[in-house]
Amino acid sequence: MRYENVEVIALTRRLVQIESTNVGTFEGEISRFVADWLTQNTKAQVVRDEFEPGRFNVMATLKGKQAHPNLIYVAHMDTVPVGSDWTKDPFAAEIVDGKMYGRGAFDMKAGLACAMIAFRDFEKKCREEGLTPKYDFTFVGSGDEEDVMKGADRLVEIGLADRQTLVLDTEPTSGEIYMAHKGKTWFEISTKGKAAHGSTPYKGADAIVAMAEVILEIKNRLDAYPEDPVMGRNTVCFGTINGGFNTNIVADRCAIQIDVRLAPPLTNEGSIKLVEDAIEAATARVPGTSGSYRVIAQRPYVQINEDSFLLKSLQDSCEKITGARPQPLVFTGYTDSGVIDGSTGCKNGMSYGAAGAHEHQADEYVECDSVIQSLEVYKDLTQRILL
């Protein structure tokens, strides 16, 4: 199949060609493009909402007969950095054998393009046929999803998303529905010791040795928790470490940053207590050292709601368009819909989108046919819920 004249593919290519690295100088550029496209192609009210200087969410709303339960399609506009080892130009959006390559092609410029067109088509249908949707319908192009998700937090802050909202993020899911999210707590942990000459380490207190004990203590305590039948095990990623000054000096400081992912029954509060106790126990084994921590970010786990109206509607649309009826699965990571669910108690947030591979890696790509099919699912779902 040739894709030159397929609108959703052309729009995806244009979006990929706009660098929108988080945090970077180009987040503003893509928000302007999305806002201008919606302004030119719809009669809806389009707003660029600044949640930090130079950083925006883009929102377009079609008013319904009643405000709630409002439907939101959310797609993040930012991407992770390019990285290295690419064999394709990360901003050329080259199509080879039905695959579009580029940073953000899969995660998630394709989903962004689909959400924009699905909103445009529904707004146009209502306007031309004199229809009023049952509920408010909002497109959101969000910012900061690839970091601490300030864009999604902003949607809750301004009251656009609440516990009644139906939230679909158009993340790439390869045709699956992801509804549950593991929780997460990110920590910065520091140990302090006493410097000494490397030839007489017994005169000092090694903060790196203390940190090694802390690392093992945290991992062992997390591993002791039972595996949840739905969400699996708690995990920890020891992402960064920095300590010491020189090879021949006993380190008097060490710092790490860690990412703890949570499954029931371990809560955010429980993970904080676990880390606190682990630091105390570990540093006690290295005389002369002490430890402290700071919580960088935290999100609660979100569980599957089999009774969700949006879930059943999305399954119906998938079955009609694709022939498959996907069952809800667990995201090990976090998305904008998870932020809204976790912050508001909403039980109608989920992710559905196109197929591809290598997100956050070199030679990221999205499968063009799946993008076209995903758009048809979104368009069917919109009418199924709102008309």
ZIKABEL-V247476 format. One record per residue. N is the residue number from 0. RES is the residue in one letter. SS is DSSP state (2 for helix, 1 for strand, 0 for the rest). OMEGA is omega as a letter, one per 20 degrees, with the letter a starting at -180 (* if undefined). Layout:
BEGIN
n->(N/N)
res->(RES/RES)
ss->(SS/SS)
omega->(OMEGA/OMEGA)
END
This chain:
BEGIN
n->(0/1/2/3/4/5/6/7/8/9/10/11/12/13/14/15/16/17/18/19/20/21/22/23/24/25/26/27/28/29/30/31/32/33/34/35/36/37/38/39/40/41/42/43/44/45/46/47/48/49/50/51/52/53/54/55/56/57/58/59/60/61/62/63/64/65/66/67/68/69/70/71/72/73/74/75/76/77/78/79/80/81/82/83/84/85/86/87/88/89/90/91/92/93/94/95/96/97/98/99/100/101/102/103/104/105/106/107/108/109/110/111/112/113/114/115/116/117/118/119/120/121/122/123/124/125/126/127/128/129/130/131/132/133/134/135/136/137/138/139/140/141/142/143/144/145/146/147/148/149/150/151/152/153/154/155/156/157/158/159/160/161/162/163/164/165/166/167/168/169/170/171/172/173/174/175/176/177/178/179/180/181/182/183/184/185/186/187/188/189/190/191/192/193/194/195/196/197/198/199/200/201/202/203/204/205/206/207/208/209/210/211/212/213/214/215/216/217/218/219/220/221/222/223/224/225/226/227/228/229/230/231/232/233/234/235/236/237/238/239/240/241/242/243/244/245/246/247/248/249/250/251/252/253/254/255/256/257/258/259/260/261/262/263/264/265/266/267/268/269/270/271/272/273/274/275/276/277/278/279/280/281/282/283/284/285/286/287/288/289/290/291/292/293/294/295/296/297/298/299/300/301/302/303/304/305/306/307/308/309/310/311/312/313/314/315/316/317/318/319/320/321/322/323/324/325/326/327/328/329/330/331/332/333/334/335/336/337/338/339/340/341/342/343/344/345/346/347/348/349/350/351/352/353/354/355/356/357/358/359/360/361/362/363/364/365/366/367/368/369/370/371/372/373/374/375/376/377/378/379/380/381/382/383/384/385/386)
res->(M/R/Y/E/N/V/E/V/I/A/L/T/R/R/L/V/Q/I/E/S/T/N/V/G/T/F/E/G/E/I/S/R/F/V/A/D/W/L/T/Q/N/T/K/A/Q/V/V/R/D/E/F/E/P/G/R/F/N/V/M/A/T/L/K/G/K/Q/A/H/P/N/L/I/Y/V/A/H/M/D/T/V/P/V/G/S/D/W/T/K/D/P/F/A/A/E/I/V/D/G/K/M/Y/G/R/G/A/F/D/M/K/A/G/L/A/C/A/M/I/A/F/R/D/F/E/K/K/C/R/E/E/G/L/T/P/K/Y/D/F/T/F/V/G/S/G/D/E/E/D/V/M/K/G/A/D/R/L/V/E/I/G/L/A/D/R/Q/T/L/V/L/D/T/E/P/T/S/G/E/I/Y/M/A/H/K/G/K/T/W/F/E/I/S/T/K/G/K/A/A/H/G/S/T/P/Y/K/G/A/D/A/I/V/A/M/A/E/V/I/L/E/I/K/N/R/L/D/A/Y/P/E/D/P/V/M/G/R/N/T/V/C/F/G/T/I/N/G/G/F/N/T/N/I/V/A/D/R/C/A/I/Q/I/D/V/R/L/A/P/P/L/T/N/E/G/S/I/K/L/V/E/D/A/I/E/A/A/T/A/R/V/P/G/T/S/G/S/Y/R/V/I/A/Q/R/P/Y/V/Q/I/N/E/D/S/F/L/L/K/S/L/Q/D/S/C/E/K/I/T/G/A/R/P/Q/P/L/V/F/T/G/Y/T/D/S/G/V/I/D/G/S/T/G/C/K/N/G/M/S/Y/G/A/A/G/A/H/E/H/Q/A/D/E/Y/V/E/C/D/S/V/I/Q/S/L/E/V/Y/K/D/L/T/Q/R/I/L/L)
ss->(0/0/0/0/0/0/2/2/2/2/2/2/2/2/2/2/0/0/0/0/1/0/0/0/0/0/2/2/2/2/2/2/2/2/2/2/2/2/2/2/2/0/0/0/1/1/1/1/1/1/1/1/0/0/1/1/1/1/1/1/1/1/0/0/0/1/1/1/1/1/1/1/1/1/1/1/0/0/1/0/0/0/0/0/0/0/0/0/0/0/0/0/0/0/1/1/0/0/1/1/1/0/0/0/2/2/2/2/2/2/2/2/2/2/2/2/2/2/2/2/2/2/2/2/2/2/2/2/2/0/0/0/0/0/1/1/1/1/1/1/1/1/0/0/0/0/0/0/0/2/2/2/2/2/2/2/2/0/0/0/0/0/0/0/0/1/1/1/1/0/0/0/0/0/0/0/1/1/1/1/1/0/1/1/1/1/1/1/1/1/1/1/0/1/0/0/1/2/2/2/2/2/2/0/1/0/2/2/2/2/2/2/2/2/2/2/2/2/2/2/2/2/2/0/0/0/0/1/0/0/0/1/0/0/1/1/1/1/1/1/1/1/1/0/0/0/0/0/1/0/0/0/1/1/1/1/1/1/1/1/1/1/0/0/0/0/0/2/2/2/2/2/2/2/2/2/2/2/2/2/2/2/2/2/0/0/0/0/0/1/1/1/1/1/1/1/1/1/1/0/0/1/0/0/0/0/0/0/2/2/2/2/2/2/2/2/2/2/2/2/2/2/0/0/0/0/0/1/1/1/1/0/0/0/0/2/2/2/2/2/2/2/2/2/0/0/0/0/1/1/1/1/0/0/0/1/1/0/0/0/0/0/0/0/1/1/1/2/2/2/2/2/2/2/2/2/2/2/2/2/2/2/2/2/2/2/0)
omega->(r/a/a/a/r/a/a/r/r/r/r/r/a/r/r/a/r/r/r/a/r/i/a/a/a/r/r/a/a/r/r/r/a/a/r/a/a/r/a/a/r/r/a/r/a/a/r/a/a/r/r/a/r/a/a/q/r/a/r/a/r/a/r/r/r/a/a/i/a/r/r/r/a/r/a/a/a/r/r/r/a/a/a/r/r/r/r/r/a/r/r/a/a/r/r/r/r/r/r/a/r/r/a/a/r/a/i/a/r/r/r/r/r/a/r/a/r/r/a/a/a/r/r/r/a/a/a/a/r/a/r/a/r/a/r/a/a/r/r/r/a/r/r/r/a/r/a/r/r/r/r/r/a/r/r/a/a/r/r/r/r/a/r/a/r/a/r/r/a/r/r/a/a/r/r/r/r/a/a/r/r/r/r/r/r/a/r/a/a/r/r/r/a/a/r/r/a/r/r/a/a/r/r/r/a/a/r/r/r/r/r/r/r/a/a/a/r/a/a/a/r/a/a/r/r/r/r/a/a/a/r/a/r/r/r/r/r/a/a/r/a/a/r/a/a/a/a/r/r/a/r/r/r/r/r/r/a/a/r/r/a/r/r/j/a/a/r/r/r/r/r/r/r/a/r/a/a/r/a/a/a/a/r/r/r/a/r/r/r/a/r/a/r/r/a/a/r/r/r/r/a/a/a/r/a/a/a/r/r/r/a/r/r/r/r/r/r/a/r/a/a/a/r/r/a/r/a/a/a/r/r/r/a/r/r/r/r/r/a/r/a/a/a/a/r/a/a/r/a/a/r/r/a/r/r/a/r/r/a/a/r/r/r/r/r/a/a/a/a/r/r/r/r/r/r/r/a/a/r/a/a/a/a/a/a/a/*)
END
